[in-house]
Amino acid sequence: MLLSRLNEILEQRQLNALFQPIINMQRGEIVGYEGLIRGPSDSPLHSPMNLFKVARAHGLSVEVEHMCRRVVIERFAELGLQGKLFLNVSPEMLLQPRARHGETLGYIQEVGLNPDRVIIELTENQPTYDYDLLREAARHYRGMGFEIAIDDLGEGFSSLRLWSELRPEYVKIDMHFVQGINQDPVKLQFVRSIQEIAEQSGTVVIAEGIETQTELLLIRDLGIAYGQGYHIARPHATPGSALSAEVAKSINHNNVAVYPTKNAFENSAVTALRLLRIAPAARPDMTNTEVCDMFNGDPELEVIPVVDNGMPVGLITRRDLIDRFARLYSRDLYGKKPCTTFMDSRPLITDKDTSLQELSQIIVAADRHHLSNGFIITDQGRYLGMGTGQDLMREITQMQINAARYANPLTLLPGNVPINEHIDRLLQNGVRFAACYADLDHFKPFNDVYGYRRGDDVIQLTGRILGRHCDPNRDFIGHIGGDDFIILFQSEDWEERCNAVIDAFAGAIPHFFTEEDRARGGYLSEDRRGRKVFHSLISLSLGVVRVDPGQYASHLQIATAASDAKKQAKKIPGNKVFIERRQGSFSAGWPESA
């Protein structure tokens, strides 16, 4: 039944062409259209996936694909669409014995198109292995004046290999890496890497599947040349020749997108292999005296693993063996006995691929002596070497220090490095924005009286309140450290947002105090001389600097100006917002403070 329906479609040319605009992401102009095909709307073969599935099953792939190309090309010319036509071609079709390479050129010549306006877009449906034939086919098409594009980069079976082999003029990034890119730092890095490779190879990158304004702005900010997706325009039988006013405004607006940032302890790539120390091993049949001689021969050696045919079975420590031999007659009694007599038969063993976070949790949960004894590192159960607790703690500490530069471990908000990077992006793009420095008043004595755990709760509360009053797509919130935060507002209603933050904080903070302290409006603490000192309830100070294009040159200058504004705010009692007005005002569109 499906075969007869397919033959009917071919005989009567019951295929319809749709076109989806592809735009220049920097200028907001339509540069071309991807031609898409649909079967009859009342048919199970309406979907192109079903259409080509049935065609492959009955050996009609070449006929169906050529019919699709012809319908798309003729309709493109009939509509008088401007720019390039991206024409979908399956790589395997180029390799078919019955493939008719000259017909596509014939189609476009019939309708009066020049080959340089047609991009052969290779769309991968199954593994491709004959790269020699593919290179020849691409050379053949280029010889006729066509350019080459690779579709769904990152999704197909061999798209990266195809890029290397064919050196296409265009590559399309699969929509998986575009959708949600504003929330996924891994997708961001993938797209950024593709862009870097493209710049080196002279390839134009096209981002597919842009479905939100946030994705649009982020793709634009990454420098991706072209884009397409439902947010820009849906496929249509009669597409427009210009962008919608909303999309054009978004692209031409100089706001910058907020990049996603990694969790403070997300880096799980560092494993136990980093801690590997090559250490000599003892065999189970070696005597205690022989192992003692190994220790005496190397004063730096603290532990010796016992390994049987490559598999670790125990651990002997210098301290334990020397201590036993120091006892009266012990050396004479045990010197010639196997070293397994005194070994720890249940040492801590870990695979080389165990993450340091996981390893540290294992050691914390294990007996205390494993931290000092160290642990055996294996590769699929076979002995590699030793690791020490000291090295593990040093590495974990360094990771925490590095991570805190990118995200604060208490609030998980971006730290100093991404804060500075975002400010620099704002400055480089000439964006008007407001830098708001947030700081808690009377916080240190609160920690002394109520404890650091309660203080951490207040810091986390502050981060949540600030975050709730930011537009996540336009405003950037970072945690500088301690009780200091910064918000980089691109929202035009930033002043109203600051006032809402103050109101929310004033309503929430009293719940962190005892009923007695709330009633008297503060609390008592002792100073260094033991005298009782009264402190008001914790309050929030916001110092705001409004930044015009060209006013500052670096994030360091912004940090200094925002810090000065914060100091002015802290001079005012209670919860308050101080706006530095001496730089002049924003132009129309940015509200003036009352």
Sequence and secondary structure as in RCSB ss.txt:
>XXXX:A:sequence
MLLSRLNEILEQRQLNALFQPIINMQRGEIVGYEGLIRGPSDSPLHSPMNLFKVARAHGLSVEVEHMCRRVVIER
FAELGLQGKLFLNVSPEMLLQPRARHGETLGYIQEVGLNPDRVIIELTENQPTYDYDLLREAARHYRGMGFEIAI
DDLGEGFSSLRLWSELRPEYVKIDMHFVQGINQDPVKLQFVRSIQEIAEQSGTVVIAEGIETQTELLLIRDLGIA
YGQGYHIARPHATPGSALSAEVAKSINHNNVAVYPTKNAFENSAVTALRLLRIAPAARPDMTNTEVCDMFNGDPE
LEVIPVVDNGMPVGLITRRDLIDRFARLYSRDLYGKKPCTTFMDSRPLITDKDTSLQELSQIIVAADRHHLSNGF
IITDQGRYLGMGTGQDLMREITQMQINAARYANPLTLLPGNVPINEHIDRLLQNGVRFAACYADLDHFKPFNDVY
GYRRGDDVIQLTGRILGRHCDPNRDFIGHIGGDDFIILFQSEDWEERCNAVIDAFAGAIPHFFTEEDRARGGYLS
EDRRGRKVFHSLISLSLGVVRVDPGQYASHLQIATAASDAKKQAKKIPGNKVFIERRQGSFSAGWPESA
>XXXX:A:secstr
 HHHHHHHHHHHT  EEEEEEEEETTT  EEEEEEEEE  TTSTT SHHHHHHHHHHTT HHHHHHHHHHHHHHH
HHHHT  SEEEEEE HHHHT TT  HHHHHHHHHHTT  GGGEEEEE   S    HHHHHHHHHHHHHTT EEEE
EEETTSSSHHHHHHHH  SEEEE GGGTTTGGG HHHHHHHHHHHHHHHHHT EEEE    SHHHHHHHHHTT  
EE STTT   BSS  SS  HHHHHHHHS          TT     BGGGG B    B TTSBHHHHHHHHHH TT
  EEEEEETTEEEEEEEHHHHHHHHTSTTHHHHHTTSBGGGTSBSS  EEETT BHHHHHHHHHHS THHHHH E
EEEETTEEEEEE HHHHHHHHHHHHHHHHHHB TTT  B HHHHHHHHHHHHHTT  EEEEEEEEESHHHHHHHH
 HHHHHHHHHHHHHHHHHTS TTT EEEEEETTEEEEEE STTHHHHHHHHHHHHHHHGGGGS HHHHHHTEEEE
E TTS EEEEE  EEEEEEEEE TTS SSHHHHHHHHHHHHHHHHTSSSSEEEEE TT    TTS    
